[in-house]
Amino acid sequence: MRIGFSVADRSDAQLAYQRLKARYGEAPLEEADYVVALGGDGSMLDALHAIMPRHTPVYGMNYGSVGFLMNDAHEDQLIERLKAAKPAHISPLRMRGEDMAGGKFEALAINEVSLLRQTRQTAKVRILVDGTLRLEELAADGVLLATPTGSTAYNLSAHGPILPIGSQLLALTPISAFRPRRWRGAVLRHTCLVRFEMIEAEKRPVAAVADNMEFRQARWVEIAEAPEISLTLLFDPDRALDERVLIEQFSN
């Protein structure tokens, strides 16, 4: 079994990497049968982006602060744990957009695509779903579209809904909405095309962020699922992702 590693820039993760590499060997990511991500949820996202063209299963070990997408950091019996792990299959979002200078940009997001105000000025955004205008003007710090995997991350902090893995849904969630003040967002089918158009974009600049990729001064952004890309996350049987999502929904 060939194992590749994706390691966070943390001392505990780096030390664990040295021990695991000495014990189990290491293969280049492009040749690995499995990739082990050492760190927090950000490290898992980095690993998934790195292997995206090859669809290699990724198993996370938590050396970070949150680790919702990670397994416990036990270094024994890694081969056996990889063989026994339960898979969760996900597809990322594809973001396309244009900035104020007319430049085009594109990126993939595993967790969410966020639109965030760049200055003290409130962002104003028009929202269309499948070509139909659904919200003429949202005045807020921003707005995001999250996958089920990302629904427990930034989306949850913004009071968005937790989506079960495999639910084939997306969470559209405002971030500190000013108007309409009572709008809490929407739950959409995973096949929807969502378009955001910036209102007064020069006065109220907005950044579009797909996971860790940021594009400044966006004029418009369109987001749709990329169903042709399938990613596999691996979890120990007692830490299956769907069970962890269920537990999160009943936590305080």
N, C-alpha and C positions, 0 to 999 in steps of 0.2 A: 504494500500500500504506500503510495507516494503522497506525502503531506507537504503542503506549502503553508507559509505563515504570513499573516498581515498583522503588524505590531504597532501599537500606539507608542508615542514618544513619552512614555512614563517609565520611571525606574523599575517599578514592580513588574510591569509588562515586559520590559527589556530583559530583566533577570530571568523571568519565567521562560521567555523565548530561548535564551541560552541553554537553560536546563532541558527544555523540550527538544531542541534541535540536537543536543548531544545524545539524548535518549532515543529519539525516534527518527532522526535524520531529517533532511530537508530537500524538497524538490522546488525548482522554479515554479512560480504560479501558473505559467502556461503549460506546464507538464504535470501538475499535481492532480491526483484523484480527488483529494479533499483539500480545502483551505481552512486553516484554523486562525480565527481572528482573536487577538489578545488585546483587551482594552475594554472600552465601554461601547455604548450603542453607536457612537460616532465611528469607532473602529470597524464595527460590523458594516456600516454604510460604505466606508472606504473600501473594504474588502469586496463587497458586492459590486461596486462600481468597477473595481479592478478586474474582476473575472467576468463581467457582463457579456463579453462576446463568446465566452466558452461555456457558460452555464455550469461551472463547477460548484458542487454543494459546499456551503460555508457553515462551519461550526464555530460558535463564539464562546470564549471563556472570559468571564467577567473580571477585569482588572480596572474597572472604571467606577463611576459614581452611581449610575442608574442601572444599566445592564438589563433593560427589559428584554432585549433581543438576545441576551447571552445566557450561557449555562454557568453553573458554579465552577470555580477555578480549582478543580482537582486535577492534578497532573498524572495520577496513576491510571493505568488501563485505558489510555487514550484510544488505542486501536479498537478495543472492545466497545468503547462508548460511541465511536464513530459508526461502527457496524450496527449498533442497537438504536441509534438516534432516529427520531421520527421527523419526516420532512414536512415543511410548510412551503407551498409554492405560491409565489407572488409575481405580479407584473408591475413595472414602474409606470410613472406618468411621463409623457413626452410634452415638454413645454416649447412652444415656438413664440417668437415675438419680434417687435421692432422698437428701436430706441428713437429718441427725438432727432437724431442725426440721420435717420433712415437706415441705420445698420440693422441687419437681421441677426438674431441669436437663437440658439436651440440647446436644450439640455434635457437630461433624464433625471427624474426624481423618484426615489424609492419611498420616502416618507411623505413629503408634501412639496407643493409649490406655494410660496408666500409672496405677496405683494406688500411692501413696507414703505411707509413714508420716509423720505430722506432728510427732511428738515422739520422745523417746528410747525410747518403748515400741515393741517389735516389733509390726508389723501382723499380724493373724490374719484370714485370708480363706478362705471356703468357695467352691469353684469348681464350677459346673454347666455342662454343654455340651449344648445342645438339650434342656434339661429334666432331664437325667440327672446325678446327683451323681457327680463324677469325683474330687474331692479334698475330704475332710471338713474338713481344716484345714491351710492353708499358713501357717507362721510365717516372716516374711521382712521385709526392708525394703520390699518391694512386689512387684508383678507387672505385666506388660504384655502387650498383644496388638498385634502389629505386622503391617502390610501388607508385601507384597514390597518396595515402595518404601522403607518404613521399616526393613526388616530389617537394613540396613547402618548404621543410626544407633544409637539408644539400645539397641535389641535386641542388636546385635552387641557393644556394650560390656558388656552383661549376659551374654555368652557364649551368646546365642541363635543359631539357624541363619540363614544367608543364604538367602533365597528368590529364585529367578529371577523376573524380571518376566514376568507372564503365566502363572505357575504355578498360579494360583487356589488359593493356600494362605495361611494365617495362622500366625504364630509366637506361641505362648503361652509366655512366658518368665518365670521367677521372678527377682527381684532380691535377691541376697545371701540366699538361702534358709537358714534355721536348721533348720527341720523341715518336711517330710522333707528331710534334708540332701543326699541323693543324687538328688532329683528335679530334672531338667534342663529340664522343660517338655514341650511337645507341639507337633506340627505338625497343624493342623486344616484341614478344607475351608473354602473362603471363604464357603460358605453357612451355616456354623454360627452359632448364637446362643450367646454366652458370657455367663454371669451370675456376678458376683462379689458375695458377701454378706459384710459385715464382721462379725466375731465380736468381742464386747466393744467395740463401736464407740465408746462414750463414754469408756472407759478408754484405748483405742488408736485415736485418731482417724486417719482416712485421707483423703488428698486424691485426687480423680480428675482426671486431666489429659489433655485431648485436644489434641495438638500444643501450642499456646500458651494454651489455655483451661483454667483451673484452678477446681475446685469443692471447697470444704473440707468436712470432716466428712461424708463420704459414708456412707450406710447400706447401699445396694446400687447396683450398676451393671450394665446390660445393654448388650452391644455386638454389632452385626451389620453386615455390609457394606451400603452404600447403592448397590445396582446401578443405580438410576435416574439416578445422577450419574456422568458420564464426564468425566474431565479429561485433557487432552493436554499432555504435555511434549515439547519438541523438542530433538533432539541432532544435533550435527554427525555426518556419517557415520562419522568415525573415533573418535567418543565415544559410540556407541550404548549405551543404558543396560544392555541385556542383556549386552553384551560387558564392560562395566565391572563388573557383578555377577560374571561368570565370573572376571575377573581378580582381584577381591577374594577369591574363594574359594581362590585359589592363592597369595595373598600371605602373607608372614610376619607 
